[in-house]
């Protein structure tokens, strides 16, 4: 049996399914204000997720990566719980759909006019599509 001393229990959950429930040495994740890395013993933290990749390092399963978009992460000294609006393994990403979403986001941005809420929505669509495309490109 593997030694799980100084490892984090990581749980990645979406409204549809549980993608991960395992032990890891470290977790990288996309907070709304930028990427952060969590190690065993991290101070408690609650943060909003952005769009990007969650990468689990170490543990029995080795390195694993999941593309997430929006949600929240709760960090405790021995546990990380990621509640994502959507999450996919890189091999599950439909690149044609992501490209369509990217084009749609650019169209929304161009049509936003003087409405800051429309710009924010367009940027969210663009961020999610770009993160999906980047994650899919790294799966090979």
N, CA, C and O atoms as a MOPAC input file, in Angstrom:
PM7 MOZYME 1SCF
protein

 N      0.84100 1    -1.18600 1     0.00000 1
 C      0.00000 1     0.00000 1     0.00000 1
 C      0.88400 1     1.24700 1     0.00000 1
 O      1.89100 1     1.30000 1     0.70600 1
 N      0.50800 1     2.23900 1    -0.78600 1
 C      1.30000 1     3.45600 1    -0.91800 1
 C      1.22200 1     4.28300 1     0.36100 1
 O      0.21200 1     4.27300 1     1.06500 1
 N      2.30600 1     4.99600 1     0.64500 1
 C      2.35700 1     5.87300 1     1.80600 1
 C      1.62300 1     7.16900 1     1.47400 1
 O      1.99200 1     7.86900 1     0.53100 1
 N      0.60000 1     7.48300 1     2.23500 1
 C     -0.17400 1     8.69500 1     1.97600 1
 C      0.12400 1     9.79400 1     2.99500 1
 O     -0.63800 1    10.75300 1     3.10900 1
 N      1.22400 1     9.66300 1     3.73400 1
 C      1.62000 1    10.68000 1     4.67900 1
 C      1.92500 1    11.96100 1     3.91500 1
 O      2.57600 1    11.93000 1     2.87100 1
 N      1.45700 1    13.07300 1     4.43400 1
 C      1.67000 1    14.38500 1     3.82000 1
 C      1.10200 1    14.48400 1     2.40800 1
 O      1.65500 1    15.18500 1     1.56000 1
 N      0.01800 1    13.79300 1     2.16000 1
 C     -0.69200 1    13.92300 1     0.89300 1
 C     -2.06100 1    14.53300 1     1.14400 1
 O     -2.62900 1    14.42300 1     2.23000 1
 N     -2.56400 1    15.16700 1     0.12000 1
 C     -3.88600 1    15.79000 1     0.16600 1
 C     -4.93600 1    14.85900 1    -0.40200 1
 O     -4.67900 1    14.16900 1    -1.38800 1
 N     -6.09900 1    14.82400 1     0.19300 1
 C     -7.24100 1    14.16100 1    -0.43600 1
 C     -7.85300 1    15.20300 1    -1.34800 1
 O     -8.24800 1    16.28000 1    -0.90200 1
 N     -7.93000 1    14.87500 1    -2.63300 1
 C     -8.44600 1    15.80700 1    -3.63000 1
 C     -9.73600 1    15.24800 1    -4.19600 1
 O     -9.81000 1    14.09500 1    -4.62000 1
 N    -10.74300 1    16.09300 1    -4.19200 1
 C    -12.04500 1    15.70100 1    -4.72800 1
 C    -12.46500 1    16.76800 1    -5.72900 1
 O    -12.54800 1    17.94800 1    -5.38700 1
 N    -12.73300 1    16.34900 1    -6.97600 1
 C    -13.18500 1    17.23300 1    -8.04400 1
 C    -14.59400 1    16.81200 1    -8.43400 1
 O    -14.81600 1    15.69500 1    -8.90100 1
 N    -15.55000 1    17.72900 1    -8.23600 1
 C    -16.96500 1    17.41700 1    -8.41100 1
 C    -17.62500 1    18.45300 1    -9.32000 1
 O    -17.36400 1    19.65000 1    -9.20800 1
 N    -18.48900 1    17.96900 1   -10.22800 1
 C    -19.34600 1    18.84200 1   -11.02500 1
 C    -20.79100 1    18.48400 1   -10.68200 1
 O    -21.02200 1    17.50500 1    -9.97200 1
 N    -21.75000 1    19.23900 1   -11.15900 1
 C    -23.14300 1    18.85700 1   -10.90600 1
 C    -23.50000 1    17.48100 1   -11.48100 1
 O    -24.42400 1    16.83000 1   -10.99100 1
 N    -22.78000 1    17.03400 1   -12.51200 1
 C    -23.09800 1    15.76100 1   -13.16900 1
 C    -22.34600 1    14.55500 1   -12.61700 1
 O    -22.86300 1    13.43900 1   -12.65700 1
 N    -21.11600 1    14.76200 1   -12.09400 1
 C    -20.30900 1    13.59800 1   -11.71400 1
 C    -19.13700 1    13.97800 1   -10.81600 1
 O    -18.79500 1    15.14800 1   -10.64600 1
 N    -18.53900 1    12.93300 1   -10.25200 1
 C    -17.29900 1    13.07300 1    -9.49200 1
 C    -16.17500 1    12.63200 1   -10.42100 1
 O    -16.13200 1    11.47300 1   -10.83400 1
 N    -15.26500 1    13.54400 1   -10.75400 1
 C    -14.17300 1    13.21400 1   -11.66800 1
 C    -12.95400 1    12.65400 1   -10.94300 1
 O    -12.22700 1    11.82700 1   -11.49400 1
 N    -12.73100 1    13.09900 1    -9.71600 1
 C    -11.56600 1    12.62200 1    -8.97700 1
 C    -11.88200 1    12.59800 1    -7.49300 1
 O    -12.54100 1    13.49200 1    -6.96200 1
 N    -11.40000 1    11.56000 1    -6.84400 1
 C    -11.45900 1    11.44400 1    -5.39200 1
 C    -10.26300 1    10.59500 1    -5.01500 1
 O    -10.37600 1     9.37700 1    -4.87300 1
 N     -9.09900 1    11.24900 1    -4.84900 1
 C     -7.85800 1    10.50600 1    -4.64900 1
 C     -6.83600 1    11.32300 1    -3.88500 1
 O     -7.07900 1    12.47700 1    -3.53200 1
 N     -5.69800 1    10.71500 1    -3.63700 1
 C     -4.61300 1    11.35900 1    -2.89600 1
 C     -3.60000 1    11.93400 1    -3.88300 1
 O     -3.34200 1    11.34500 1    -4.93300 1
 N     -3.02300 1    13.09800 1    -3.53600 1
 C     -2.01300 1    13.72800 1    -4.38100 1
 C     -1.00400 1    14.45600 1    -3.49500 1
 O     -1.30500 1    14.85100 1    -2.36900 1
 N      0.19900 1    14.61900 1    -4.03900 1
 C      1.23700 1    15.37300 1    -3.32800 1
 C      1.00800 1    16.87600 1    -3.43100 1
 O      1.28300 1    17.62200 1    -2.49200 1
 N      0.49800 1    17.31300 1    -4.59200 1
 C      0.26700 1    18.73500 1    -4.83700 1
 C     -0.85600 1    18.89800 1    -5.86100 1
 O     -1.12500 1    18.00200 1    -6.66000 1
 N     -1.50000 1    20.05800 1    -5.81700 1
 C     -2.57300 1    20.37200 1    -6.74700 1
 C     -2.34700 1    21.78200 1    -7.28500 1
 O     -2.18300 1    22.72800 1    -6.51500 1
 N     -2.33900 1    21.91500 1    -8.60500 1
 C     -2.32000 1    23.22900 1    -9.23800 1
 C     -3.72800 1    23.49200 1    -9.74900 1
 O     -4.35900 1    22.60100 1   -10.31700 1
 N     -4.22700 1    24.71300 1    -9.55100 1
 C     -5.57300 1    25.00100 1   -10.01900 1
 C     -5.72200 1    26.45500 1   -10.41600 1
 O     -5.01300 1    27.32900 1    -9.91700 1
 N     -6.67100 1    26.70400 1   -11.33800 1
 C     -6.86400 1    28.06900 1   -11.83500 1
 C     -7.85300 1    28.86000 1   -10.98300 1
 O     -9.06400 1    28.76100 1   -11.17500 1
 N     -7.33400 1    29.63700 1   -10.05100 1
 C     -8.20800 1    30.54700 1    -9.30500 1
 C     -8.56700 1    31.70600 1   -10.22900 1
 O     -7.89500 1    31.92800 1   -11.23600 1
 N     -9.59200 1    32.42100 1    -9.90400 1
 C    -10.04900 1    33.53600 1   -10.74000 1
 C     -8.93300 1    34.56300 1   -10.94400 1
 O     -8.85100 1    35.18400 1   -12.00400 1
 N     -8.07500 1    34.74600 1    -9.93700 1
 C     -7.01000 1    35.74800 1   -10.02200 1
 C     -5.67400 1    35.16400 1   -10.47900 1
 O     -4.66500 1    35.86800 1   -10.46300 1
 N     -5.64600 1    33.90000 1   -10.88300 1
 C     -4.40900 1    33.28100 1   -11.35000 1
 C     -4.23000 1    31.90100 1   -10.75000 1
 O     -4.96300 1    31.50800 1    -9.84100 1
 N     -3.25300 1    31.16700 1   -11.26000 1
 C     -3.01900 1    29.80300 1   -10.78700 1
 C     -2.44200 1    29.80500 1    -9.38600 1
 O     -1.69100 1    30.70500 1    -9.01100 1
 N     -2.80000 1    28.78200 1    -8.61400 1
 C     -2.19200 1    28.58500 1    -7.30400 1
 C     -1.87600 1    27.10400 1    -7.12400 1
 O     -2.50300 1    26.23800 1    -7.73400 1
 N     -0.89900 1    26.83600 1    -6.28200 1
 C     -0.50800 1    25.46600 1    -5.99100 1
 C     -0.75900 1    25.20000 1    -4.51800 1
 O     -0.45200 1    26.02900 1    -3.66100 1
 N     -1.32200 1    24.03000 1    -4.23600 1
 C     -1.66100 1    23.65100 1    -2.87000 1
 C     -0.84500 1    22.42800 1    -2.49200 1
 O     -0.78800 1    21.45200 1    -3.24000 1
 N     -0.21300 1    22.48800 1    -1.32200 1
 C      0.53000 1    21.37000 1    -0.75700 1
 C     -0.09900 1    20.99300 1     0.57700 1
 O     -0.88200 1    21.75800 1     1.14000 1
 N      0.24100 1    19.82900 1     1.07400 1
 C     -0.23000 1    19.37000 1     2.37600 1
 C      0.10400 1    20.42800 1     3.43400 1
 O      1.21700 1    20.95200 1     3.46500 1
 N     -0.85900 1    20.73400 1     4.29200 1
 C     -0.65000 1    21.70000 1     5.36700 1
 C     -0.97400 1    23.13000 1     4.98200 1
 O     -0.76700 1    24.04100 1     5.78300 1
 N     -1.47800 1    23.35100 1     3.77300 1
 C     -1.82100 1    24.69600 1     3.30900 1
 C     -2.83300 1    25.33400 1     4.25400 1
 O     -3.67800 1    24.64700 1     4.82800 1
 N     -2.74300 1    26.62600 1     4.40900 1
 C     -3.71000 1    27.36000 1     5.22600 1
 C     -5.10200 1    27.26000 1     4.59600 1
 O     -5.22200 1    27.19600 1     3.37300 1
 N     -6.14000 1    27.24500 1     5.41200 1
 C     -7.49400 1    27.19900 1     4.86000 1
 C     -7.75200 1    28.36700 1     3.90900 1
 O     -7.32000 1    29.49600 1     4.14200 1
 N     -8.47200 1    28.05400 1     2.83300 1
 C     -8.70100 1    29.03900 1     1.78000 1
 C     -9.98000 1    28.68300 1     1.04000 1
 O    -10.26900 1    27.50700 1     0.82000 1
 N    -10.73600 1    29.68600 1     0.66300 1
 C    -11.88500 1    29.52100 1    -0.21900 1
 C    -11.66200 1    30.49200 1    -1.36100 1
 O    -11.48600 1    31.69000 1    -1.14100 1
 N    -11.67000 1    29.96900 1    -2.60000 1
 C    -11.39100 1    30.81600 1    -3.75800 1
 C    -12.34000 1    30.48300 1    -4.90000 1
 O    -12.86000 1    29.37100 1    -4.99800 1
 N    -12.55100 1    31.47500 1    -5.76200 1
 C    -13.35200 1    31.27300 1    -6.96200 1
 C    -12.45400 1    30.71700 1    -8.05800 1
 O    -11.32900 1    31.17900 1    -8.24700 1
 N    -12.96400 1    29.71300 1    -8.78100 1
 C    -12.21700 1    29.13200 1    -9.89900 1
 C    -12.40900 1    29.95500 1   -11.16100 1
 O    -13.45500 1    30.56900 1   -11.37500 1
 N    -11.38200 1    29.95200 1   -11.98300 1
 C    -11.47600 1    30.48700 1   -13.32700 1
 C    -11.52500 1    29.32000 1   -14.29500 1
 O    -11.89300 1    28.20900 1   -13.91400 1
 N    -11.15700 1    29.56400 1   -15.54000 1
 C    -11.10500 1    28.50700 1   -16.55000 1
 C     -9.64900 1    28.10400 1   -16.73500 1
 O     -8.76900 1    28.95800 1   -16.85000 1
 N     -9.40200 1    26.79400 1   -16.76500 1
 C     -8.04100 1    26.30000 1   -16.94900 1
 C     -7.92300 1    24.86900 1   -16.49300 1
 O     -8.92500 1    24.17000 1   -16.33800 1
 N     -6.68700 1    24.42800 1   -16.27600 1
 C     -6.42500 1    23.04100 1   -15.91000 1
 C     -6.13900 1    22.87800 1   -14.42100 1
 O     -5.38600 1    23.64800 1   -13.82500 1
 N     -6.75300 1    21.86600 1   -13.84600 1
 C     -6.39400 1    21.38800 1   -12.51300 1
 C     -5.42300 1    20.24200 1   -12.74600 1
 O     -5.73800 1    19.29000 1   -13.45900 1
 N     -4.24300 1    20.33200 1   -12.14500 1
 C     -3.24400 1    19.27600 1   -12.29700 1
 C     -2.94000 1    18.68200 1   -10.93700 1
 O     -2.58200 1    19.39500 1    -9.99900 1
 N     -3.08700 1    17.36300 1   -10.83900 1
 C     -2.76600 1    16.63600 1    -9.61700 1
 C     -1.38500 1    16.01000 1    -9.80300 1
 O     -1.14100 1    15.32300 1   -10.79500 1
 N     -0.49500 1    16.24400 1    -8.86500 1
 C      0.86100 1    15.71100 1    -8.93100 1
 C      1.04900 1    14.63600 1    -7.86900 1
 O      0.56800 1    14.76500 1    -6.74400 1
 N      1.75500 1    13.57800 1    -8.24300 1
 C      2.07700 1    12.52300 1    -7.29100 1
 C      0.88000 1    11.65400 1    -6.96500 1
 O     -0.12600 1    11.66900 1    -7.67500 1
 N      0.99600 1    10.90600 1    -5.90000 1
 C     -0.08300 1     9.99900 1    -5.51900 1
 C     -0.00500 1     8.70300 1    -6.30000 1
 O      0.85000 1     8.54300 1    -7.17100 1
 N     -0.88800 1     7.79100 1    -5.99100 1
 C     -0.91000 1     6.47200 1    -6.61500 1
 C     -1.16700 1     6.56100 1    -8.11000 1
 O     -0.55800 1     5.82300 1    -8.88400 1
 N     -2.05300 1     7.44600 1    -8.52800 1
 C     -2.43800 1     7.54300 1    -9.93500 1
 C     -1.44900 1     8.34400 1   -10.77300 1
 O     -1.60800 1     8.41700 1   -11.99200 1
 N     -0.43900 1     8.94200 1   -10.16200 1
 C      0.50400 1     9.76300 1   -10.90900 1
 C     -0.11500 1    11.10300 1   -11.27100 1
 O     -1.11800 1    11.51000 1   -10.68400 1
 N      0.48900 1    11.79300 1   -12.24800 1
 C     -0.02200 1    13.09800 1   -12.64500 1
 C     -1.30800 1    12.95200 1   -13.45500 1
 O     -1.39500 1    12.14200 1   -14.37900 1
 N     -2.29900 1    13.75500 1   -13.08500 1
 C     -3.57200 1    13.77100 1   -13.80400 1
 C     -3.97500 1    15.22100 1   -14.03200 1
 O     -3.65500 1    16.10700 1   -13.24000 1
 N     -4.68600 1    15.43900 1   -15.13700 1
 C     -5.10000 1    16.79200 1   -15.48500 1
 C     -6.57200 1    16.79600 1   -15.87700 1
 O     -7.06300 1    15.87200 1   -16.52600 1
 N     -7.26900 1    17.86800 1   -15.46500 1
 C     -8.68000 1    18.05800 1   -15.77300 1
 C     -8.88500 1    19.52000 1   -16.15400 1
 O     -8.33900 1    20.41600 1   -15.51100 1
 N     -9.66400 1    19.75600 1   -17.19100 1
 C     -9.98900 1    21.12100 1   -17.57000 1
 C    -11.26700 1    21.52100 1   -16.84700 1
 O    -12.28000 1    20.82500 1   -16.93300 1
 N    -11.21800 1    22.64800 1   -16.13300 1
 C    -12.37600 1    23.11000 1   -15.37200 1
 C    -12.76800 1    24.51100 1   -15.81800 1
 O    -11.96800 1    25.24800 1   -16.39300 1
 N    -13.99500 1    24.85300 1   -15.54400 1
 C    -14.47200 1    26.20200 1   -15.79900 1
 C    -15.41800 1    26.61000 1   -14.69000 1
 O    -16.45400 1    25.98500 1   -14.46500 1
 N    -15.04300 1    27.65300 1   -14.01700 1
 C    -15.85100 1    28.31500 1   -13.00500 1
 C    -16.24200 1    27.38600 1   -11.84900 1
 O    -16.34100 1    26.16900 1   -12.00800 1
 N    -16.45000 1    27.97100 1   -10.74100 1
 C    -16.81600 1    27.23100 1    -9.54800 1
 C    -16.03100 1    27.74500 1    -8.35200 1
 O    -15.62300 1    28.90600 1    -8.31200 1
 N    -15.82600 1    26.86900 1    -7.38200 1
 C    -15.13600 1    27.24300 1    -6.15600 1
 C    -14.20700 1    26.12200 1    -5.71500 1
 O    -14.40700 1    24.95700 1    -6.05900 1
 N    -13.19000 1    26.49500 1    -4.94900 1
 C    -12.29800 1    25.51300 1    -4.34700 1
 C    -12.19800 1    25.82000 1    -2.85800 1
 O    -12.04900 1    26.97000 1    -2.44400 1
 N    -12.28500 1    24.75600 1    -2.06900 1
 C    -12.07500 1    24.86100 1    -0.62400 1
 C    -10.79000 1    24.11500 1    -0.30300 1
 O    -10.65000 1    22.93200 1    -0.61200 1
 N     -9.85800 1    24.81900 1     0.31800 1
 C     -8.58500 1    24.22100 1     0.70100 1
 C     -8.53200 1    24.14000 1     2.21900 1
 O     -8.73300 1    25.13500 1     2.91400 1
 N     -8.26100 1    22.95300 1     2.71700 1
 C     -8.01300 1    22.72800 1     4.13800 1
 C     -6.63300 1    22.07000 1     4.23600 1
 O     -6.13200 1    21.58500 1     3.22100 1
 N     -6.00300 1    22.03200 1     5.40100 1
 C     -4.64200 1    21.50300 1     5.48300 1
 C     -4.45100 1    20.09800 1     4.90600 1
 O     -3.36800 1    19.79000 1     4.40900 1
 N     -5.47300 1    19.24100 1     4.95800 1
 C     -5.33100 1    17.86500 1     4.47800 1
 C     -6.24900 1    17.52900 1     3.31000 1
 O     -6.28000 1    16.38400 1     2.85900 1
 N     -7.01300 1    18.53500 1     2.80400 1
 C     -8.03700 1    18.21800 1     1.80800 1
 C     -8.27300 1    19.40800 1     0.87800 1
 O     -8.22300 1    20.56400 1     1.29800 1
 N     -8.53000 1    19.09800 1    -0.39900 1
 C     -8.90600 1    20.10200 1    -1.38700 1
 C    -10.19400 1    19.62400 1    -2.04500 1
 O    -10.24400 1    18.52100 1    -2.59000 1
 N    -11.22700 1    20.44600 1    -1.99600 1
 C    -12.49400 1    20.11900 1    -2.64200 1
 C    -12.74400 1    21.15700 1    -3.73300 1
 O    -12.81100 1    22.35700 1    -3.46400 1
 N    -12.87800 1    20.67800 1    -4.95900 1
 C    -13.09000 1    21.54600 1    -6.10800 1
 C    -14.51500 1    21.32100 1    -6.61400 1
 O    -14.86500 1    20.22100 1    -7.04300 1
 N    -15.32000 1    22.36100 1    -6.55900 1
 C    -16.69900 1    22.31000 1    -7.04900 1
 C    -16.73300 1    23.13000 1    -8.33400 1
 O    -16.77000 1    24.36000 1    -8.29000 1
 N    -16.72100 1    22.45300 1    -9.47300 1
 C    -16.63900 1    23.12900 1   -10.76500 1
 C    -17.96700 1    23.08500 1   -11.50000 1
 O    -18.69800 1    22.09700 1   -11.43300 1
 N    -18.26400 1    24.15800 1   -12.19700 1
 C    -19.45900 1    24.19800 1   -13.03400 1
 C    -19.34900 1    23.15500 1   -14.13800 1
 O    -20.32500 1    22.47500 1   -14.45600 1
 N    -18.15800 1    23.03200 1   -14.72200 1
 C    -17.91300 1    21.99300 1   -15.72300 1
 C    -16.45900 1    21.54800 1   -15.60500 1
 O    -15.58200 1    22.33800 1   -15.25600 1
 N    -16.21900 1    20.28400 1   -15.89700 1
 C    -14.87200 1    19.73600 1   -15.87000 1
 C    -14.80700 1    18.55400 1   -16.82400 1
 O    -15.73500 1    17.75000 1   -16.90900 1
 N    -13.69400 1    18.46600 1   -17.53800 1
 C    -13.48700 1    17.39000 1   -18.50500 1
 C    -12.05700 1    16.89800 1   -18.43500 1
 O    -11.14200 1    17.65900 1   -18.12000 1
 N    -11.86900 1    15.62100 1   -18.72900 1
 C    -10.52300 1    15.10400 1   -18.96100 1
 C    -10.11200 1    15.60900 1   -20.33900 1
 O    -10.97300 1    15.78000 1   -21.20200 1
 N     -8.82900 1    15.85400 1   -20.57300 1
 C     -8.41400 1    16.40300 1   -21.87500 1
 C     -8.91400 1    15.60100 1   -23.07500 1
 O     -9.25100 1    16.18000 1   -24.10700 1
 N     -8.96400 1    14.28100 1   -22.94900 1
 C     -9.41800 1    13.45600 1   -24.07500 1
 C    -10.92500 1    13.56400 1   -24.31800 1
 O    -11.40500 1    13.11700 1   -25.36000 1
 N    -11.67700 1    14.14200 1   -23.39200 1
 C    -13.12100 1    14.32300 1   -23.55500 1
 C    -13.48700 1    15.64100 1   -24.24100 1
 O    -14.65300 1    15.86400 1   -24.56800 1
 N    -12.51400 1    16.50300 1   -24.45800 1
 C    -12.79000 1    17.82600 1   -25.00900 1
 C    -13.08100 1    17.73300 1   -26.50400 1
 O    -12.31200 1    17.14100 1   -27.26100 1
 N    -14.18700 1    18.31700 1   -26.91300 1
 C    -14.57300 1    18.40800 1   -28.31700 1
 C    -13.95600 1    19.70400 1   -28.85500 1
 O    -14.48100 1    20.79000 1   -28.61100 1
 N    -12.84200 1    19.58900 1   -29.58900 1
 C    -12.12900 1    20.77900 1   -30.04500 1
 C    -12.94300 1    21.58200 1   -31.06300 1
 O    -12.85000 1    22.80900 1   -31.09400 1
 N    -13.73400 1    20.91000 1   -31.89100 1
 C    -14.56800 1    21.63500 1   -32.85900 1
 C    -15.59300 1    22.50900 1   -32.12900 1
 O    -15.81400 1    23.66000 1   -32.50600 1
 N    -16.21200 1    21.95800 1   -31.08700 1
 C    -17.16900 1    22.72700 1   -30.29700 1
 C    -16.47100 1    23.88400 1   -29.57800 1
 O    -16.99500 1    24.99700 1   -29.53200 1
 N    -15.29100 1    23.61700 1   -29.02100 1
 C    -14.54500 1    24.67800 1   -28.33400 1
 C    -14.18600 1    25.79900 1   -29.30700 1
 O    -14.24800 1    26.97400 1   -28.94400 1
 N    -13.81300 1    25.45100 1   -30.52900 1
 C    -13.50000 1    26.46300 1   -31.54300 1
 C    -14.73700 1    27.28600 1   -31.88000 1
 O    -14.65000 1    28.50300 1   -32.04000 1
 N    -15.89500 1    26.62200 1   -31.98800 1
 C    -17.15400 1    27.34400 1   -32.24200 1
 C    -17.46000 1    28.31700 1   -31.10000 1
 O    -17.87000 1    29.45400 1   -31.33300 1
 N    -17.25300 1    27.85200 1   -29.86000 1
 C    -17.50300 1    28.71000 1   -28.68900 1
 C    -16.56000 1    29.91100 1   -28.69700 1
 O    -16.96000 1    31.01700 1   -28.33700 1
 N    -15.30800 1    29.69600 1   -29.10600 1
 C    -14.35300 1    30.79100 1   -29.18300 1
 C    -14.82000 1    31.83600 1   -30.19900 1
 O    -14.78000 1    33.03700 1   -29.92900 1
 N    -15.25500 1    31.37600 1   -31.34700 1
 C    -15.75700 1    32.29600 1   -32.37300 1
 C    -17.00600 1    33.02400 1   -31.87900 1
 O    -17.17100 1    34.22000 1   -32.12200 1
 N    -17.88700 1    32.29300 1   -31.18300 1
 C    -19.08600 1    32.91200 1   -30.61600 1
 C    -18.69800 1    33.98400 1   -29.59500 1
 O    -19.29500 1    35.06000 1   -29.56800 1
 N    -17.70500 1    33.69300 1   -28.75700 1
 C    -17.24300 1    34.66400 1   -27.76300 1
 C    -16.70400 1    35.93300 1   -28.40700 1
 O    -16.97700 1    37.03500 1   -27.93200 1
 N    -15.94100 1    35.78600 1   -29.48500 1
 C    -15.42800 1    36.96400 1   -30.19500 1
 C    -16.56600 1    37.77300 1   -30.81500 1
 O    -16.52700 1    39.00300 1   -30.81500 1
 N    -17.57800 1    37.08400 1   -31.34200 1
 C    -18.74100 1    37.76500 1   -31.91100 1
 C    -19.48100 1    38.53700 1   -30.81200 1
 O    -19.85500 1    39.69300 1   -31.01200 1
 N    -19.69300 1    37.90000 1   -29.65300 1
 C    -20.35000 1    38.57100 1   -28.52800 1
 C    -19.56000 1    39.80000 1   -28.08700 1
 O    -20.13600 1    40.84100 1   -27.77400 1
 N    -18.24300 1    39.66600 1   -28.06700 1
 C    -17.38400 1    40.77100 1   -27.64500 1
 C    -17.53300 1    41.94400 1   -28.61200 1
 O    -17.64200 1    43.09500 1   -28.18900 1
 N    -17.53500 1    41.64600 1   -29.90900 1
 C    -17.66100 1    42.69900 1   -30.91900 1
 C    -19.02900 1    43.38000 1   -30.87700 1
 O    -19.15800 1    44.54000 1   -31.26800 1
 N    -20.04500 1    42.66400 1   -30.40700 1
 C    -21.41000 1    43.20200 1   -30.36100 1
 C    -21.79100 1    43.78200 1   -28.99200 1
 O    -22.93000 1    44.21100 1   -28.80300 1
 N    -20.87200 1    43.80100 1   -28.05700 1
 C    -21.18800 1    44.20600 1   -26.68300 1
 C    -21.53300 1    45.68600 1   -26.54600 1
 O    -22.23200 1    46.06800 1   -25.60800 1
 N    -21.06300 1    46.51200 1   -27.45300 1
 C    -21.37700 1    47.94200 1   -27.35900 1
 C    -20.82500 1    48.55300 1   -26.09000 1
 O    -19.66100 1    48.34400 1   -25.74900 1
 N    -21.66200 1    49.31500 1   -25.38200 1
 C    -21.24200 1    49.99500 1   -24.15400 1
 C    -21.65800 1    49.25200 1   -22.88600 1
 O    -21.62600 1    49.82600 1   -21.79700 1
 N    -22.04400 1    47.98800 1   -23.01300 1
 C    -22.56400 1    47.22700 1   -21.87600 1
 C    -21.44800 1    46.39200 1   -21.22200 1
 O    -21.01300 1    45.39100 1   -21.79000 1
 N    -20.98500 1    46.80400 1   -20.03100 1
 C    -19.90400 1    46.06800 1   -19.36000 1
 C    -20.26900 1    44.60600 1   -19.05000 1
 O    -19.40200 1    43.73200 1   -19.08500 1
 N    -21.54300 1    44.34200 1   -18.75000 1
 C    -21.96500 1    42.96500 1   -18.44900 1
 C    -21.81800 1    42.07600 1   -19.68100 1
 O    -21.45700 1    40.90500 1   -19.56500 1
 N    -22.09700 1    42.63300 1   -20.85800 1
 C    -21.94700 1    41.86400 1   -22.09900 1
 C    -20.46900 1    41.58100 1   -22.38600 1
 O    -20.11800 1    40.49700 1   -22.85100 1
 N    -19.60900 1    42.56400 1   -22.10500 1
 C    -18.16600 1    42.33500 1   -22.26900 1
 C    -17.67700 1    41.24000 1   -21.32700 1
 O    -16.89500 1    40.37500 1   -21.72100 1
 N    -18.14000 1    41.28300 1   -20.08900 1
 C    -17.72900 1    40.27200 1   -19.11100 1
 C    -18.18300 1    38.88300 1   -19.54700 1
 O    -17.41900 1    37.92200 1   -19.45700 1
 N    -19.42000 1    38.77500 1   -20.01800 1
 C    -19.92300 1    37.48600 1   -20.49000 1
 C    -19.10500 1    37.00000 1   -21.68700 1
 O    -18.72800 1    35.83000 1   -21.75000 1
 N    -18.83600 1    37.88900 1   -22.62700 1
 C    -18.03600 1    37.52100 1   -23.80300 1
 C    -16.64700 1    37.05000 1   -23.39100 1
 O    -16.14500 1    36.06100 1   -23.92600 1
 N    -16.01800 1    37.74900 1   -22.44200 1
 C    -14.69300 1    37.34000 1   -21.97000 1
 C    -14.72700 1    35.98200 1   -21.28300 1
 O    -13.79100 1    35.19500 1   -21.42900 1
 N    -15.79400 1    35.69200 1   -20.53100 1
 C    -15.92900 1    34.38000 1   -19.89200 1
 C    -16.02900 1    33.27100 1   -20.93700 1
 O    -15.40600 1    32.21900 1   -20.79100 1
 N    -16.81100 1    33.50600 1   -21.99200 1
 C    -16.95400 1    32.51800 1   -23.07200 1
 C    -15.60200 1    32.29700 1   -23.75400 1
 O    -15.21400 1    31.16100 1   -24.02600 1
 N    -14.89600 1    33.38600 1   -24.02300 1
 C    -13.57900 1    33.29200 1   -24.67100 1
 C    -12.58500 1    32.55700 1   -23.77800 1
 O    -11.86700 1    31.67600 1   -24.25200 1
 N    -12.53300 1    32.90800 1   -22.48800 1
 C    -11.59700 1    32.25800 1   -21.55300 1
 C    -11.83200 1    30.75400 1   -21.48500 1
 O    -10.88500 1    29.97000 1   -21.53200 1
 N    -13.08700 1    30.35800 1   -21.37500 1
 C    -13.41100 1    28.93600 1   -21.27200 1
 C    -13.01500 1    28.19600 1   -22.54600 1
 O    -12.43600 1    27.11200 1   -22.47600 1
 N    -13.32000 1    28.76800 1   -23.70400 1
 C    -12.99100 1    28.12100 1   -24.97600 1
 C    -11.48100 1    28.03100 1   -25.17100 1
 O    -10.97000 1    26.99600 1   -25.59900 1
 N    -10.76900 1    29.10600 1   -24.86200 1
 C     -9.30800 1    29.08200 1   -25.01000 1
 C     -8.67300 1    28.06500 1   -24.06500 1
 O     -7.72600 1    27.37500 1   -24.44300 1
 N     -9.18500 1    27.97000 1   -22.84100 1
 C     -8.65300 1    26.99300 1   -21.88500 1
 C     -8.90600 1    25.56900 1   -22.36700 1
 O     -8.03100 1    24.71200 1   -22.24300 1
 N    -10.08200 1    25.30700 1   -22.91100 1
 C    -10.39300 1    23.98200 1   -23.43500 1
 C     -9.46500 1    23.63300 1   -24.60100 1
 O     -8.92300 1    22.52900 1   -24.64700 1
 N     -9.27800 1    24.55600 1   -25.53500 1
 C     -8.41300 1    24.30300 1   -26.68200 1
 C     -6.97300 1    24.05500 1   -26.25800 1
 O     -6.31000 1    23.17100 1   -26.80000 1
 N     -6.48200 1    24.83100 1   -25.29100 1
 C     -5.11900 1    24.64700 1   -24.79000 1
 C     -4.96100 1    23.30100 1   -24.09800 1
 O     -3.94900 1    22.62300 1   -24.27400 1
 N     -5.95400 1    22.91800 1   -23.31600 1
 C     -5.90500 1    21.62300 1   -22.61800 1
 C     -5.92000 1    20.47200 1   -23.61700 1
 O     -5.16400 1    19.51200 1   -23.46900 1
 N     -6.77200 1    20.56300 1   -24.62600 1
 C     -6.84900 1    19.51000 1   -25.63600 1
 C     -5.54500 1    19.39800 1   -26.41600 1
 O     -5.14000 1    18.29900 1   -26.79500 1
 N     -4.88400 1    20.53100 1   -26.65800 1
 C     -3.61100 1    20.50800 1   -27.39000 1
 C     -2.51200 1    19.83200 1   -26.58000 1
 O     -1.59100 1    19.25200 1   -27.15600 1
 N     -2.59400 1    19.89700 1   -25.23800 1
 C     -1.57000 1    19.28200 1   -24.39200 1
 C     -1.80600 1    17.79400 1   -24.13400 1
 O     -0.94900 1    17.14000 1   -23.53900 1
 N     -2.93800 1    17.24200 1   -24.56300 1
 C     -3.25300 1    15.84900 1   -24.24300 1
 C     -2.37100 1    14.86500 1   -24.99300 1
 O     -2.20100 1    13.72900 1   -24.55100 1
 N     -1.81100 1    15.28100 1   -26.11700 1
 C     -1.01200 1    14.36500 1   -26.94900 1
 C      0.30200 1    14.00500 1   -26.33400 1
 O      1.07200 1    13.24600 1   -26.92300 1

